[in-house]
Amino acid sequence: MSVIERMIAYHLARLNDKNPQVRIESIQELALLEATDALDALEAVYRNDPDPAVRKAAQEAGRALFLKKHRASGA
C-alpha cells in the first residue's frame, strides 16, 4: 500500500469520528488528495451525517472529486 493510499484510508476512517471538525478536516484532506475512490464514502456522509456543516463539506468535496474524475476519464 502506497503512502497516498494509507493517507486516504486514514482520512476515510476519520469520517466516523465523533468530532464534526475532525470529519470536516478529513473531507477536505480527501479532496486535496484527489481521492476519487472516496466518492461513495463522501456520498454516505452527505446523506447521513447529523451535522449540516459536515454534510456541506462532503457535498462540496464530492462535487469537486466527481468533476475531476469525469474530466480525467474524458467524459
HUUR-V178230 format. One record per helix or strand of 2 or more residues. SS is the DSSP state (2 for helix, 1 for strand). FROM is the first residue (numbers start at 0). TO is the last residue. If there is no record, write none. Layout:
SS|FROM|TO / SS|FROM|TO
This chain:
2|2|13 / 2|19|31 / 2|35|47 / 2|51|71
